[in-house]
Amino acid sequence: MTTNSSKKIGVLIANLGTPDNYDYWSMRRYLSEFLSDKRVIDYPSWKWQPLLQLIILTKRPFSSGKAYKSIWNHGAGESPLMTITKAQTAALDSALTAKYGDQVMVDFCMRYGNPSTKSKLDEMINAGFDRIIFFPLYPQHAGATTATANDAFYRALCDAKPQPVARTIPAYCENDLYINALAGSVRDAYDSFKIRPDHLVVSYHGMPKRYIDEGDPYLDHCTATSRLLAQELGWKDGEIITTFQSQFGPEEWLKPYTVDHVAKLAADGKKNIAVIAPAFAADCIETLEEINEEICDSFKHAGGEIFQYIPCLNDSDAHIQALASIIDESLSGWISAV
């Protein structure tokens, strides 16, 4: 980013993050940062850190590294999440440039790993951006996603000299254009299937049930997404099934668990299902490896026959239009179209 003395608006989109590589030490650094976040694992440090550093991180980097290697974009030397986030950034920058000229610029950061939120905020400030919109790409709010991304942004602002005016964009699970884009991706996928699936499994990233009991709105947001998706598609009750994936640790998480429920569907005679993951703005390890491999295997081992994964919205035109519209709303009062 080059220094510019004119005042402009920066839009900083944020995604979860990615390791720099899939080797042991890259994975260990990434997992240590991720699993040390109190928003993700809220156990007391004296209890959690010895377990994490001495036991979990001696083994998990190997299994996680193997999973990342299976989906890695070897040509670009990066994870698919990084590749897709770059494409989303470029598409959003083009869309906003078409409307606002060079007054608005889009960049991206990762909550964990590189590029860090602080490094990108510092770049924007040093380049003369005095107004910044921070946009965590999570349709449904959760403490472990939207809130922790905002935490990192606020901490970086605390250290900033000078300090820009800042706005953050909240969860957008009920945004009409987002729901339309989601429904459109389902329609397009179903049009390409030779046989209509028995069910659409809508799989969200899981969360300890205790977090919901403590006030996290995530479950309500997931339920709203599934309800609005079914409404937009015009489907009957039961055609969409909401489940939760990626359980970790001994606590009870939100149920039903995707990996178990797809096996139950197969055992009950449902031989053909489709799966979509609306909690993710971009395909990543949880979709490309966990859904397409682990969850697919669970379904087929239980007798299922046809397993169709519907990709995330990624940098599709409808998704970029939805995100650009949300950013437009946040720009209100700051700028007018050229």
DONUKE-98752 format. One record per residue (C-alpha): x, y, z; residue in three letters; chain; residue number from 1. Coordinates in Angstrom, 2 decimals. Layout:
residues N
[[X; Y; Z]; 'ALA'; 'A'; NUM]
...
end
This chain:
residues 338
[[0.00; 0.00; 0.00]; 'MET'; 'A'; 1]
[[1.51; 3.36; -1.01]; 'THR'; 'A'; 2]
[[1.35; 6.50; 1.09]; 'THR'; 'A'; 3]
[[-1.33; 9.00; 0.02]; 'ASN'; 'A'; 4]
[[-1.84; 12.38; 1.63]; 'SER'; 'A'; 5]
[[-5.51; 12.62; 0.58]; 'SER'; 'A'; 6]
[[-8.10; 11.36; 3.04]; 'LYS'; 'A'; 7]
[[-9.85; 8.19; 1.97]; 'LYS'; 'A'; 8]
[[-12.04; 5.45; 3.43]; 'ILE'; 'A'; 9]
[[-10.65; 2.01; 4.03]; 'GLY'; 'A'; 10]
[[-12.81; -1.14; 4.16]; 'VAL'; 'A'; 11]
[[-11.08; -3.96; 6.00]; 'LEU'; 'A'; 12]
[[-12.77; -7.33; 5.63]; 'ILE'; 'A'; 13]
[[-11.80; -10.04; 8.11]; 'ALA'; 'A'; 14]
[[-11.89; -13.81; 7.93]; 'ASN'; 'A'; 15]
[[-10.94; -16.47; 10.46]; 'LEU'; 'A'; 16]
[[-7.40; -17.19; 9.34]; 'GLY'; 'A'; 17]
[[-5.08; -19.76; 7.92]; 'THR'; 'A'; 18]
[[-1.67; -21.26; 8.67]; 'PRO'; 'A'; 19]
[[1.20; -20.08; 6.48]; 'ASP'; 'A'; 20]
[[1.87; -23.69; 5.53]; 'ASN'; 'A'; 21]
[[0.87; -27.21; 6.57]; 'TYR'; 'A'; 22]
[[4.20; -28.22; 8.17]; 'ASP'; 'A'; 23]
[[4.33; -28.95; 11.90]; 'TYR'; 'A'; 24]
[[5.64; -25.61; 13.14]; 'TRP'; 'A'; 25]
[[3.38; -23.51; 10.90]; 'SER'; 'A'; 26]
[[0.40; -25.50; 12.12]; 'MET'; 'A'; 27]
[[1.52; -25.29; 15.74]; 'ARG'; 'A'; 28]
[[1.87; -21.49; 15.63]; 'ARG'; 'A'; 29]
[[-1.53; -21.10; 14.04]; 'TYR'; 'A'; 30]
[[-3.33; -23.54; 16.33]; 'LEU'; 'A'; 31]
[[-1.69; -22.07; 19.41]; 'SER'; 'A'; 32]
[[-2.95; -18.58; 18.54]; 'GLU'; 'A'; 33]
[[-6.41; -19.86; 17.66]; 'PHE'; 'A'; 34]
[[-6.89; -22.18; 20.64]; 'LEU'; 'A'; 35]
[[-5.44; -19.65; 23.09]; 'SER'; 'A'; 36]
[[-8.21; -17.17; 22.28]; 'ASP'; 'A'; 37]
[[-10.48; -16.84; 25.32]; 'LYS'; 'A'; 38]
[[-13.42; -16.27; 23.00]; 'ARG'; 'A'; 39]
[[-12.84; -19.73; 21.53]; 'VAL'; 'A'; 40]
[[-11.82; -21.70; 24.63]; 'ILE'; 'A'; 41]
[[-12.75; -19.85; 27.82]; 'ASP'; 'A'; 42]
[[-11.16; -22.18; 30.37]; 'TYR'; 'A'; 43]
[[-8.77; -20.58; 32.91]; 'PRO'; 'A'; 44]
[[-5.27; -20.23; 31.45]; 'SER'; 'A'; 45]
[[-3.65; -22.11; 34.35]; 'TRP'; 'A'; 46]
[[-5.83; -25.07; 33.51]; 'LYS'; 'A'; 47]
[[-5.97; -24.85; 29.71]; 'TRP'; 'A'; 48]
[[-2.50; -23.73; 28.60]; 'GLN'; 'A'; 49]
[[-0.50; -26.69; 30.03]; 'PRO'; 'A'; 50]
[[-2.95; -29.08; 28.37]; 'LEU'; 'A'; 51]
[[-2.82; -27.14; 25.11]; 'LEU'; 'A'; 52]
[[0.94; -26.59; 24.90]; 'GLN'; 'A'; 53]
[[2.17; -29.91; 26.34]; 'LEU'; 'A'; 54]
[[-0.38; -32.37; 24.97]; 'ILE'; 'A'; 55]
[[-2.74; -31.05; 22.28]; 'ILE'; 'A'; 56]
[[-0.11; -29.12; 20.31]; 'LEU'; 'A'; 57]
[[2.33; -32.03; 20.29]; 'THR'; 'A'; 58]
[[-0.10; -34.11; 18.24]; 'LYS'; 'A'; 59]
[[-2.78; -31.97; 16.61]; 'ARG'; 'A'; 60]
[[-0.45; -30.10; 14.19]; 'PRO'; 'A'; 61]
[[0.28; -33.42; 12.46]; 'PHE'; 'A'; 62]
[[-3.38; -34.36; 11.89]; 'SER'; 'A'; 63]
[[-4.40; -30.80; 11.05]; 'SER'; 'A'; 64]
[[-1.41; -30.42; 8.72]; 'GLY'; 'A'; 65]
[[-2.43; -33.58; 6.88]; 'LYS'; 'A'; 66]
[[-5.95; -32.22; 6.48]; 'ALA'; 'A'; 67]
[[-4.67; -28.89; 5.16]; 'TYR'; 'A'; 68]
[[-2.30; -30.63; 2.76]; 'LYS'; 'A'; 69]
[[-5.24; -32.49; 1.21]; 'SER'; 'A'; 70]
[[-6.96; -29.20; 0.24]; 'ILE'; 'A'; 71]
[[-3.94; -26.88; -0.15]; 'TRP'; 'A'; 72]
[[-3.69; -24.61; -3.20]; 'ASN'; 'A'; 73]
[[-0.23; -25.88; -4.09]; 'HIS'; 'A'; 74]
[[0.01; -23.68; -7.19]; 'GLY'; 'A'; 75]
[[-0.42; -20.49; -5.18]; 'ALA'; 'A'; 76]
[[1.32; -21.84; -2.07]; 'GLY'; 'A'; 77]
[[-1.60; -20.98; 0.20]; 'GLU'; 'A'; 78]
[[-4.80; -22.35; 1.67]; 'SER'; 'A'; 79]
[[-8.06; -22.12; -0.31]; 'PRO'; 'A'; 80]
[[-9.40; -19.68; 2.30]; 'LEU'; 'A'; 81]
[[-6.55; -17.30; 1.49]; 'MET'; 'A'; 82]
[[-7.09; -17.67; -2.26]; 'THR'; 'A'; 83]
[[-10.84; -17.05; -1.97]; 'ILE'; 'A'; 84]
[[-10.47; -14.12; 0.45]; 'THR'; 'A'; 85]
[[-8.08; -12.43; -1.99]; 'LYS'; 'A'; 86]
[[-10.63; -12.92; -4.77]; 'ALA'; 'A'; 87]
[[-13.42; -11.52; -2.59]; 'GLN'; 'A'; 88]
[[-11.29; -8.49; -1.74]; 'THR'; 'A'; 89]
[[-10.50; -7.79; -5.39]; 'ALA'; 'A'; 90]
[[-14.14; -8.16; -6.42]; 'ALA'; 'A'; 91]
[[-15.39; -5.89; -3.61]; 'LEU'; 'A'; 92]
[[-12.72; -3.31; -4.41]; 'ASP'; 'A'; 93]
[[-13.84; -3.29; -8.06]; 'SER'; 'A'; 94]
[[-17.51; -2.99; -7.09]; 'ALA'; 'A'; 95]
[[-16.89; -0.08; -4.73]; 'LEU'; 'A'; 96]
[[-14.48; 1.65; -7.11]; 'THR'; 'A'; 97]
[[-17.17; 1.56; -9.79]; 'ALA'; 'A'; 98]
[[-19.48; 3.45; -7.42]; 'LYS'; 'A'; 99]
[[-17.14; 5.67; -5.41]; 'TYR'; 'A'; 100]
[[-14.03; 6.00; -7.55]; 'GLY'; 'A'; 101]
[[-10.73; 6.00; -5.70]; 'ASP'; 'A'; 102]
[[-12.27; 7.33; -2.47]; 'GLN'; 'A'; 103]
[[-12.77; 3.82; -1.05]; 'VAL'; 'A'; 104]
[[-10.26; 0.98; -0.92]; 'MET'; 'A'; 105]
[[-10.80; -2.61; 0.25]; 'VAL'; 'A'; 106]
[[-8.20; -4.82; 1.92]; 'ASP'; 'A'; 107]
[[-8.38; -7.94; 4.08]; 'PHE'; 'A'; 108]
[[-6.96; -9.36; 7.27]; 'CYS'; 'A'; 109]
[[-7.15; -12.59; 9.25]; 'MET'; 'A'; 110]
[[-8.07; -12.96; 12.90]; 'ARG'; 'A'; 111]
[[-5.41; -15.66; 13.29]; 'TYR'; 'A'; 112]
[[-2.25; -15.96; 11.24]; 'GLY'; 'A'; 113]
[[-1.30; -13.54; 8.47]; 'ASN'; 'A'; 114]
[[-1.99; -10.85; 7.47]; 'PRO'; 'A'; 115]
[[-2.90; -9.79; 10.97]; 'SER'; 'A'; 116]
[[-5.58; -7.25; 11.77]; 'THR'; 'A'; 117]
[[-3.05; -4.88; 13.36]; 'LYS'; 'A'; 118]
[[-0.67; -5.00; 10.38]; 'SER'; 'A'; 119]
[[-3.43; -4.11; 7.93]; 'LYS'; 'A'; 120]
[[-4.92; -1.39; 10.12]; 'LEU'; 'A'; 121]
[[-1.46; 0.15; 10.51]; 'ASP'; 'A'; 122]
[[-1.00; 0.10; 6.73]; 'GLU'; 'A'; 123]
[[-4.28; 1.91; 6.21]; 'MET'; 'A'; 124]
[[-3.49; 4.55; 8.81]; 'ILE'; 'A'; 125]
[[0.01; 5.11; 7.42]; 'ASN'; 'A'; 126]
[[-1.49; 5.49; 3.94]; 'ALA'; 'A'; 127]
[[-3.72; 8.32; 5.13]; 'GLY'; 'A'; 128]
[[-7.03; 6.56; 5.66]; 'PHE'; 'A'; 129]
[[-8.84; 8.48; 8.40]; 'ASP'; 'A'; 130]
[[-12.13; 6.52; 8.26]; 'ARG'; 'A'; 131]
[[-12.21; 2.73; 8.36]; 'ILE'; 'A'; 132]
[[-15.01; 0.19; 8.15]; 'ILE'; 'A'; 133]
[[-14.23; -3.18; 9.69]; 'PHE'; 'A'; 134]
[[-16.29; -6.06; 8.27]; 'PHE'; 'A'; 135]
[[-16.01; -9.54; 9.85]; 'PRO'; 'A'; 136]
[[-17.29; -11.97; 7.21]; 'LEU'; 'A'; 137]
[[-19.59; -13.94; 9.51]; 'TYR'; 'A'; 138]
[[-23.31; -13.88; 8.64]; 'PRO'; 'A'; 139]
[[-24.22; -15.16; 12.11]; 'GLN'; 'A'; 140]
[[-22.78; -13.48; 15.19]; 'HIS'; 'A'; 141]
[[-20.82; -15.59; 17.66]; 'ALA'; 'A'; 142]
[[-18.36; -14.69; 20.36]; 'GLY'; 'A'; 143]
[[-15.80; -16.98; 18.75]; 'ALA'; 'A'; 144]
[[-16.13; -15.34; 15.32]; 'THR'; 'A'; 145]
[[-17.52; -11.80; 14.98]; 'THR'; 'A'; 146]
[[-16.75; -10.74; 18.55]; 'ALA'; 'A'; 147]
[[-13.15; -11.95; 18.61]; 'THR'; 'A'; 148]
[[-12.52; -10.35; 15.20]; 'ALA'; 'A'; 149]
[[-13.81; -7.07; 16.60]; 'ASN'; 'A'; 150]
[[-11.65; -7.56; 19.71]; 'ASP'; 'A'; 151]
[[-8.53; -7.71; 17.54]; 'ALA'; 'A'; 152]
[[-9.62; -4.62; 15.62]; 'PHE'; 'A'; 153]
[[-10.36; -2.63; 18.79]; 'TYR'; 'A'; 154]
[[-7.01; -3.64; 20.33]; 'ARG'; 'A'; 155]
[[-5.23; -2.44; 17.20]; 'ALA'; 'A'; 156]
[[-7.15; 0.85; 17.37]; 'LEU'; 'A'; 157]
[[-6.02; 1.33; 20.96]; 'CYS'; 'A'; 158]
[[-2.39; 1.31; 19.78]; 'ASP'; 'A'; 159]
[[-2.97; 3.52; 16.74]; 'ALA'; 'A'; 160]
[[-1.41; 6.99; 16.41]; 'LYS'; 'A'; 161]
[[-3.26; 8.78; 14.88]; 'PRO'; 'A'; 162]
[[-6.57; 7.05; 15.50]; 'GLN'; 'A'; 163]
[[-9.08; 6.85; 12.63]; 'PRO'; 'A'; 164]
[[-12.85; 7.08; 12.90]; 'VAL'; 'A'; 165]
[[-14.10; 3.50; 12.77]; 'ALA'; 'A'; 166]
[[-17.29; 1.58; 12.16]; 'ARG'; 'A'; 167]
[[-17.89; -2.15; 12.46]; 'THR'; 'A'; 168]
[[-20.45; -4.15; 10.52]; 'ILE'; 'A'; 169]
[[-22.60; -6.57; 12.55]; 'PRO'; 'A'; 170]
[[-23.97; -9.99; 11.62]; 'ALA'; 'A'; 171]
[[-26.02; -10.00; 8.43]; 'TYR'; 'A'; 172]
[[-27.85; -13.32; 8.52]; 'CYS'; 'A'; 173]
[[-31.22; -11.67; 7.78]; 'GLU'; 'A'; 174]
[[-29.98; -9.46; 4.95]; 'ASN'; 'A'; 175]
[[-32.23; -9.97; 1.93]; 'ASP'; 'A'; 176]
[[-29.43; -10.03; -0.64]; 'LEU'; 'A'; 177]
[[-27.44; -12.53; 1.43]; 'TYR'; 'A'; 178]
[[-30.45; -14.85; 1.74]; 'ILE'; 'A'; 179]
[[-31.18; -14.44; -1.99]; 'ASN'; 'A'; 180]
[[-27.58; -15.33; -2.83]; 'ALA'; 'A'; 181]
[[-27.72; -18.37; -0.56]; 'LEU'; 'A'; 182]
[[-31.02; -19.53; -2.08]; 'ALA'; 'A'; 183]
[[-29.67; -18.93; -5.56]; 'GLY'; 'A'; 184]
[[-26.68; -21.17; -4.88]; 'SER'; 'A'; 185]
[[-29.07; -23.93; -3.74]; 'VAL'; 'A'; 186]
[[-31.28; -23.55; -6.81]; 'ARG'; 'A'; 187]
[[-28.27; -23.64; -9.14]; 'ASP'; 'A'; 188]
[[-26.92; -26.74; -7.42]; 'ALA'; 'A'; 189]
[[-30.27; -28.54; -7.47]; 'TYR'; 'A'; 190]
[[-30.70; -27.72; -11.17]; 'ASP'; 'A'; 191]
[[-27.39; -29.50; -11.81]; 'SER'; 'A'; 192]
[[-28.28; -32.63; -9.82]; 'PHE'; 'A'; 193]
[[-29.64; -35.60; -11.78]; 'LYS'; 'A'; 194]
[[-31.71; -36.69; -8.77]; 'ILE'; 'A'; 195]
[[-33.24; -34.32; -6.24]; 'ARG'; 'A'; 196]
[[-31.76; -34.92; -2.75]; 'PRO'; 'A'; 197]
[[-34.02; -36.27; -0.01]; 'ASP'; 'A'; 198]
[[-32.89; -33.48; 2.31]; 'HIS'; 'A'; 199]
[[-30.75; -30.36; 2.37]; 'LEU'; 'A'; 200]
[[-28.56; -30.49; 5.47]; 'VAL'; 'A'; 201]
[[-27.66; -26.95; 6.56]; 'VAL'; 'A'; 202]
[[-24.49; -27.42; 8.60]; 'SER'; 'A'; 203]
[[-23.23; -24.61; 10.82]; 'TYR'; 'A'; 204]
[[-20.01; -24.50; 12.78]; 'HIS'; 'A'; 205]
[[-20.70; -25.80; 16.26]; 'GLY'; 'A'; 206]
[[-20.42; -24.13; 19.65]; 'MET'; 'A'; 207]
[[-20.55; -25.34; 23.25]; 'PRO'; 'A'; 208]
[[-24.17; -25.24; 24.40]; 'LYS'; 'A'; 209]
[[-22.99; -23.43; 27.53]; 'ARG'; 'A'; 210]
[[-22.07; -20.38; 25.42]; 'TYR'; 'A'; 211]
[[-25.66; -20.11; 24.23]; 'ILE'; 'A'; 212]
[[-26.91; -20.46; 27.80]; 'ASP'; 'A'; 213]
[[-24.62; -17.55; 28.71]; 'GLU'; 'A'; 214]
[[-26.26; -15.29; 26.12]; 'GLY'; 'A'; 215]
[[-24.50; -15.82; 22.78]; 'ASP'; 'A'; 216]
[[-27.03; -15.12; 19.96]; 'PRO'; 'A'; 217]
[[-25.43; -17.58; 17.53]; 'TYR'; 'A'; 218]
[[-28.12; -20.27; 17.71]; 'LEU'; 'A'; 219]
[[-30.88; -17.72; 17.07]; 'ASP'; 'A'; 220]
[[-28.96; -16.43; 14.06]; 'HIS'; 'A'; 221]
[[-28.46; -19.93; 12.65]; 'CYS'; 'A'; 222]
[[-32.14; -20.74; 13.13]; 'THR'; 'A'; 223]
[[-33.09; -17.50; 11.37]; 'ALA'; 'A'; 224]
[[-30.80; -18.28; 8.44]; 'THR'; 'A'; 225]
[[-32.32; -21.73; 7.92]; 'SER'; 'A'; 226]
[[-35.87; -20.38; 8.27]; 'ARG'; 'A'; 227]
[[-35.31; -17.54; 5.81]; 'LEU'; 'A'; 228]
[[-33.53; -19.85; 3.36]; 'LEU'; 'A'; 229]
[[-36.47; -22.28; 3.39]; 'ALA'; 'A'; 230]
[[-38.87; -19.35; 3.02]; 'GLN'; 'A'; 231]
[[-36.97; -17.92; 0.05]; 'GLU'; 'A'; 232]
[[-36.84; -21.35; -1.62]; 'LEU'; 'A'; 233]
[[-40.51; -21.95; -0.91]; 'GLY'; 'A'; 234]
[[-39.78; -25.34; 0.63]; 'TRP'; 'A'; 235]
[[-41.90; -27.28; 3.08]; 'LYS'; 'A'; 236]
[[-40.98; -28.03; 6.70]; 'ASP'; 'A'; 237]
[[-38.54; -30.92; 6.93]; 'GLY'; 'A'; 238]
[[-36.84; -30.42; 3.58]; 'GLU'; 'A'; 239]
[[-34.11; -28.41; 5.36]; 'ILE'; 'A'; 240]
[[-32.35; -29.88; 8.40]; 'ILE'; 'A'; 241]
[[-30.16; -27.68; 10.62]; 'THR'; 'A'; 242]
[[-27.09; -29.36; 12.15]; 'THR'; 'A'; 243]
[[-23.74; -28.38; 13.71]; 'PHE'; 'A'; 244]
[[-20.20; -29.54; 12.97]; 'GLN'; 'A'; 245]
[[-16.61; -29.26; 14.26]; 'SER'; 'A'; 246]
[[-17.10; -30.30; 17.88]; 'GLN'; 'A'; 247]
[[-14.02; -30.05; 20.09]; 'PHE'; 'A'; 248]
[[-13.41; -31.03; 23.70]; 'GLY'; 'A'; 249]
[[-15.55; -32.78; 26.32]; 'PRO'; 'A'; 250]
[[-18.45; -30.32; 26.64]; 'GLU'; 'A'; 251]
[[-21.87; -30.76; 25.07]; 'GLU'; 'A'; 252]
[[-22.12; -28.72; 21.88]; 'TRP'; 'A'; 253]
[[-25.11; -27.59; 19.86]; 'LEU'; 'A'; 254]
[[-26.99; -30.55; 18.42]; 'LYS'; 'A'; 255]
[[-27.65; -32.42; 16.25]; 'PRO'; 'A'; 256]
[[-24.05; -33.07; 15.28]; 'TYR'; 'A'; 257]
[[-23.72; -33.09; 11.48]; 'THR'; 'A'; 258]
[[-21.38; -36.08; 11.36]; 'VAL'; 'A'; 259]
[[-23.80; -38.21; 13.40]; 'ASP'; 'A'; 260]
[[-27.01; -36.93; 11.87]; 'HIS'; 'A'; 261]
[[-26.05; -37.67; 8.27]; 'VAL'; 'A'; 262]
[[-25.30; -41.24; 9.35]; 'ALA'; 'A'; 263]
[[-28.75; -41.43; 10.94]; 'LYS'; 'A'; 264]
[[-30.35; -40.17; 7.76]; 'LEU'; 'A'; 265]
[[-28.58; -42.89; 5.79]; 'ALA'; 'A'; 266]
[[-29.62; -45.54; 8.32]; 'ALA'; 'A'; 267]
[[-33.21; -44.30; 8.01]; 'ASP'; 'A'; 268]
[[-33.12; -44.89; 4.26]; 'GLY'; 'A'; 269]
[[-32.26; -41.42; 2.99]; 'LYS'; 'A'; 270]
[[-29.73; -42.32; 0.33]; 'LYS'; 'A'; 271]
[[-29.28; -38.92; -1.32]; 'ASN'; 'A'; 272]
[[-28.52; -35.69; 0.56]; 'ILE'; 'A'; 273]
[[-27.01; -32.28; -0.13]; 'ALA'; 'A'; 274]
[[-25.06; -30.24; 2.41]; 'VAL'; 'A'; 275]
[[-24.49; -26.48; 2.58]; 'ILE'; 'A'; 276]
[[-22.54; -24.45; 5.16]; 'ALA'; 'A'; 277]
[[-23.98; -20.91; 5.45]; 'PRO'; 'A'; 278]
[[-21.85; -19.89; 8.43]; 'ALA'; 'A'; 279]
[[-18.77; -19.73; 6.20]; 'PHE'; 'A'; 280]
[[-18.32; -16.86; 3.73]; 'ALA'; 'A'; 281]
[[-15.55; -18.79; 1.99]; 'ALA'; 'A'; 282]
[[-14.70; -22.45; 1.58]; 'ASP'; 'A'; 283]
[[-12.08; -23.57; 4.06]; 'CYS'; 'A'; 284]
[[-10.80; -26.58; 6.00]; 'ILE'; 'A'; 285]
[[-14.20; -27.08; 7.68]; 'GLU'; 'A'; 286]
[[-16.00; -27.35; 4.35]; 'THR'; 'A'; 287]
[[-13.47; -28.73; 1.87]; 'LEU'; 'A'; 288]
[[-12.01; -31.34; 4.22]; 'GLU'; 'A'; 289]
[[-14.44; -31.88; 7.11]; 'GLU'; 'A'; 290]
[[-17.69; -31.85; 5.12]; 'ILE'; 'A'; 291]
[[-16.40; -33.26; 1.86]; 'ASN'; 'A'; 292]
[[-14.39; -36.01; 3.52]; 'GLU'; 'A'; 293]
[[-15.24; -36.80; 7.17]; 'GLU'; 'A'; 294]
[[-18.96; -36.03; 7.04]; 'ILE'; 'A'; 295]
[[-19.34; -37.54; 3.57]; 'CYS'; 'A'; 296]
[[-17.62; -40.72; 4.76]; 'ASP'; 'A'; 297]
[[-19.95; -40.91; 7.77]; 'SER'; 'A'; 298]
[[-22.98; -40.75; 5.48]; 'PHE'; 'A'; 299]
[[-21.70; -43.36; 3.02]; 'LYS'; 'A'; 300]
[[-20.43; -45.77; 5.66]; 'HIS'; 'A'; 301]
[[-23.96; -45.78; 7.11]; 'ALA'; 'A'; 302]
[[-25.44; -46.74; 3.76]; 'GLY'; 'A'; 303]
[[-25.84; -43.40; 2.01]; 'GLY'; 'A'; 304]
[[-25.20; -43.29; -1.72]; 'GLU'; 'A'; 305]
[[-25.20; -39.75; -3.11]; 'ILE'; 'A'; 306]
[[-23.58; -36.92; -1.12]; 'PHE'; 'A'; 307]
[[-23.56; -33.47; -2.72]; 'GLN'; 'A'; 308]
[[-21.73; -30.52; -1.19]; 'TYR'; 'A'; 309]
[[-22.94; -27.06; -2.24]; 'ILE'; 'A'; 310]
[[-19.96; -24.66; -2.10]; 'PRO'; 'A'; 311]
[[-19.89; -21.50; -0.02]; 'CYS'; 'A'; 312]
[[-20.84; -18.24; -1.72]; 'LEU'; 'A'; 313]
[[-17.13; -17.33; -2.06]; 'ASN'; 'A'; 314]
[[-16.61; -14.63; -4.71]; 'ASP'; 'A'; 315]
[[-19.81; -15.31; -6.65]; 'SER'; 'A'; 316]
[[-21.44; -12.25; -8.21]; 'ASP'; 'A'; 317]
[[-24.52; -12.52; -5.97]; 'ALA'; 'A'; 318]
[[-22.36; -12.74; -2.84]; 'HIS'; 'A'; 319]
[[-20.21; -9.77; -3.81]; 'ILE'; 'A'; 320]
[[-23.36; -7.78; -4.58]; 'GLN'; 'A'; 321]
[[-24.74; -8.62; -1.12]; 'ALA'; 'A'; 322]
[[-21.50; -7.71; 0.69]; 'LEU'; 'A'; 323]
[[-21.09; -4.50; -1.32]; 'ALA'; 'A'; 324]
[[-24.66; -3.49; -0.45]; 'SER'; 'A'; 325]
[[-23.98; -4.06; 3.26]; 'ILE'; 'A'; 326]
[[-20.84; -1.93; 3.01]; 'ILE'; 'A'; 327]
[[-22.85; 0.77; 1.18]; 'ASP'; 'A'; 328]
[[-25.18; 1.02; 4.16]; 'GLU'; 'A'; 329]
[[-22.24; 1.44; 6.53]; 'SER'; 'A'; 330]
[[-20.77; 4.18; 4.33]; 'LEU'; 'A'; 331]
[[-23.89; 6.30; 4.82]; 'SER'; 'A'; 332]
[[-23.02; 9.87; 5.78]; 'GLY'; 'A'; 333]
[[-19.37; 9.44; 4.91]; 'TRP'; 'A'; 334]
[[-19.43; 9.48; 1.12]; 'ILE'; 'A'; 335]
[[-21.63; 9.83; -1.98]; 'SER'; 'A'; 336]
[[-21.41; 7.91; -5.23]; 'ALA'; 'A'; 337]
[[-19.39; 9.57; -7.99]; 'VAL'; 'A'; 338]
end
